[in-house]
Amino acid sequence: MYGGMMGGWGPWFMTVNTLVVVALLLGVGLVVYRTVQRPDRNPGALSRAEQLLAERYVRGEIDRGEYEERRATIRES
């Protein structure tokens, strides 16, 4: 009488559900893609060891020569 199940709303209901599922899949895919594409968020950023070393240098705990020597050691490993 009304064109199918749910009084004619069947095709609309299926279309909306399909669009929601497709949107969710695209959203999840985008998040995964962006996460895989940038394993290191900031390639120019210092490692935690380099940050601590730089802080010690700024505070005057070590001189420039010692800073550069230790930084080179950190980057080798």
C-alpha positions as CSV (number, residue, x, y, z in Angstrom):
1,M,0.0,0.0,0.0
2,Y,2.8,2.5,0.9
3,G,5.5,1.1,-1.4
4,G,7.3,-1.3,0.8
5,M,8.5,-1.7,4.3
6,M,8.3,1.2,6.8
7,G,5.6,3.0,4.9
8,G,7.7,4.1,1.9
9,W,10.7,5.2,4.0
10,G,12.7,2.0,3.3
11,P,14.7,3.4,0.4
12,W,15.5,6.7,2.2
13,F,16.4,4.8,5.3
14,M,18.8,2.6,3.4
15,T,20.3,5.5,1.5
16,V,20.9,7.5,4.7
17,N,22.4,4.5,6.5
18,T,24.7,3.9,3.5
19,L,25.9,7.5,3.4
20,V,26.6,7.4,7.2
21,V,28.6,4.3,6.9
22,V,30.6,5.7,3.9
23,A,31.3,8.9,5.8
24,L,32.5,7.0,8.8
25,L,34.8,4.8,6.7
26,L,36.2,7.9,5.0
27,G,36.8,9.6,8.3
28,V,38.6,6.6,9.7
29,G,40.6,6.3,6.6
30,L,41.6,9.9,6.7
31,V,42.8,9.6,10.3
32,V,44.8,6.5,9.5
33,Y,46.3,8.1,6.4
34,R,47.4,11.3,8.3
35,T,48.8,9.2,11.1
36,V,50.9,7.0,8.8
37,Q,52.1,10.0,6.7
38,R,53.8,11.8,9.5
39,P,55.5,9.4,11.9
40,D,57.6,12.3,13.2
41,R,55.3,15.4,13.8
42,N,58.2,17.8,13.6
43,P,61.3,16.6,11.8
44,G,63.3,19.6,12.9
45,A,62.4,19.1,16.6
46,L,65.1,18.2,19.1
47,S,65.0,14.8,20.8
48,R,64.3,14.8,24.6
49,A,68.0,14.3,25.2
50,E,68.9,17.2,23.0
51,Q,66.3,19.4,24.8
52,L,67.8,18.6,28.2
53,L,71.3,19.3,26.9
54,A,70.2,22.6,25.4
55,E,68.6,23.6,28.7
56,R,71.8,22.8,30.6
57,Y,73.8,24.9,28.1
58,V,71.3,27.8,28.5
59,R,71.5,27.7,32.3
60,G,75.3,27.8,32.0
61,E,76.0,24.4,33.5
62,I,78.1,23.4,30.5
63,D,80.1,25.4,28.0
64,R,79.7,25.5,24.3
65,G,82.5,23.0,23.5
66,E,81.0,20.4,25.9
67,Y,77.5,21.1,24.5
68,E,78.6,20.5,20.9
69,E,80.6,17.4,21.9
70,R,77.7,15.8,23.7
71,R,75.2,16.8,21.0
72,A,77.3,15.1,18.4
73,T,77.4,12.0,20.6
74,I,73.6,12.0,21.0
75,R,73.1,12.3,17.2
76,E,75.5,9.4,16.5
77,S,73.5,7.0,18.6
